[in-house]
Amino acid sequence: MDKDFYERLEPTVFQIIAQRLNGVKRVLEIGCGDCRLVNFLVQHTGCEAIGVDISDADFTKGRRESRRLHLSHLVDCIKGNAEHLSSFLTEEFDACISKYVLHELKNPSTVLKEIRKVLKEHGNIIMIDFPKL
């Protein structure tokens, strides 16, 4: 697999996710990195989106982009551990997304249980990943 495979795939992946989330109001992304997907979803679906990541190193870029797009009132990037989503309300989100993160987690089943707590009944979970080799 070449170096820029995921970069080339990103626009298609983002578009598919946005299509699946059409009509949702609140979205949580686990492992948001620089919040590119969060910003994209807010811009293309009009939802409110929160990204959570264990590291906030890339948040400045994402926040700058949300301000540039005049979407900062709908976007938030929060430093946190996906194994402990207790800062969110029970059944707070209509959808939860995890893109290329699940294989990196030490306790993926714990994270999935936490997602279930913050996801509304009949909410959507979108997981995009590949097997850990």
C-alpha positions as CSV (number, residue, x, y, z in Angstrom):
1,M,0.0,0.0,0.0
2,D,1.5,3.3,-1.0
3,K,2.1,6.2,1.5
4,D,-0.8,8.4,0.5
5,F,-3.5,5.7,0.2
6,Y,-5.6,7.1,3.1
7,E,-5.2,10.7,1.9
8,R,-6.5,9.8,-1.5
9,L,-9.4,7.8,0.0
10,E,-10.4,10.5,2.5
11,P,-12.7,12.6,0.3
12,T,-14.7,9.5,-0.6
13,V,-14.9,8.2,3.0
14,F,-15.9,11.6,4.3
15,Q,-18.7,11.9,1.6
16,I,-20.0,8.4,2.4
17,I,-20.1,9.2,6.2
18,A,-21.9,12.5,5.5
19,Q,-24.5,10.8,3.4
20,R,-25.2,8.3,6.1
21,L,-25.6,11.0,8.7
22,N,-28.0,13.2,6.7
23,G,-30.6,14.5,9.2
24,V,-28.7,13.9,12.4
25,K,-28.4,16.7,14.9
26,R,-25.5,15.7,17.2
27,V,-22.4,13.6,16.3
28,L,-19.5,12.4,18.3
29,E,-16.2,11.4,16.6
30,I,-13.8,9.1,18.6
31,G,-10.2,9.7,17.7
32,C,-10.8,13.0,15.9
33,G,-7.1,14.0,15.4
34,D,-7.2,17.5,13.8
35,C,-11.0,17.5,13.6
36,R,-11.0,17.4,9.7
37,L,-14.0,15.0,9.7
38,V,-15.9,16.9,12.4
39,N,-15.5,20.1,10.4
40,F,-16.5,18.4,7.1
41,L,-19.7,16.9,8.7
42,V,-20.8,20.2,10.2
43,Q,-20.2,21.9,6.9
44,H,-22.0,19.3,4.8
45,T,-24.8,18.1,7.1
46,G,-25.5,21.1,9.4
47,C,-25.1,18.9,12.5
48,E,-23.4,19.8,15.7
49,A,-20.2,17.7,16.1
50,I,-17.8,17.0,18.9
51,G,-14.5,15.3,18.4
52,V,-12.7,13.5,21.2
53,D,-9.0,12.5,21.1
54,I,-6.5,11.3,23.6
55,S,-4.1,14.0,22.3
56,D,-5.0,17.6,21.6
57,A,-1.8,18.3,19.6
58,D,-3.8,18.8,16.3
59,F,-6.8,20.7,17.7
60,T,-5.3,24.1,16.8
61,K,-5.5,23.3,13.1
62,G,-9.1,22.0,13.5
63,R,-10.3,25.0,15.5
64,R,-8.7,27.4,13.0
65,E,-10.5,25.6,10.2
66,S,-13.9,25.8,12.0
67,R,-13.4,29.5,12.5
68,R,-12.5,30.0,8.9
69,L,-15.6,28.2,7.8
70,H,-17.7,30.2,10.4
71,L,-18.7,26.9,12.0
72,S,-17.0,27.2,15.4
73,H,-20.4,27.5,17.2
74,L,-21.2,23.9,16.0
75,V,-17.8,22.3,16.4
76,D,-15.9,21.3,19.5
77,C,-12.6,19.3,20.0
78,I,-12.1,17.8,23.4
79,K,-9.1,16.1,24.9
80,G,-10.3,12.9,26.5
81,N,-10.0,9.1,26.7
82,A,-12.7,7.2,24.8
83,E,-12.7,4.6,27.6
84,H,-14.3,7.3,29.8
85,L,-17.0,9.3,28.1
86,S,-18.6,10.3,31.4
87,S,-18.3,14.0,30.6
88,F,-21.2,13.5,28.1
89,L,-24.8,12.9,28.9
90,T,-26.4,9.5,28.5
91,E,-28.1,9.2,25.1
92,E,-26.7,12.6,24.1
93,F,-25.6,11.8,20.5
94,D,-27.6,10.7,17.4
95,A,-24.4,9.2,15.8
96,C,-20.9,8.2,16.7
97,I,-18.0,7.7,14.3
98,S,-14.7,6.1,14.6
99,K,-12.4,6.2,11.6
100,Y,-9.1,4.2,11.7
101,V,-9.1,4.2,15.5
102,L,-10.5,0.9,16.8
103,H,-7.4,-1.1,16.0
104,E,-5.3,1.3,18.0
105,L,-7.3,1.0,21.2
106,K,-6.1,-1.0,24.2
107,N,-9.6,-1.8,25.3
108,P,-11.9,-1.5,22.3
109,S,-14.8,-3.3,24.0
110,T,-14.7,-0.7,26.8
111,V,-14.9,2.1,24.2
112,L,-17.8,0.4,22.5
113,K,-19.7,0.2,25.8
114,E,-19.0,3.9,26.4
115,I,-20.2,4.8,23.0
116,R,-23.4,2.9,23.6
117,K,-24.0,4.9,26.8
118,V,-23.8,8.3,25.0
119,L,-25.6,7.2,21.9
120,K,-29.4,7.7,21.7
121,E,-31.6,4.7,21.3
122,H,-31.6,3.8,17.6
123,G,-28.5,6.0,17.1
124,N,-26.0,5.3,14.4
125,I,-22.5,4.0,14.8
126,I,-20.1,4.2,11.9
127,M,-16.8,2.3,12.3
128,I,-14.3,2.4,9.6
129,D,-11.1,0.4,10.3
130,F,-8.9,-2.4,9.1
131,P,-7.7,-5.5,10.8
132,K,-4.6,-5.2,13.0
133,L,-1.8,-7.2,11.5
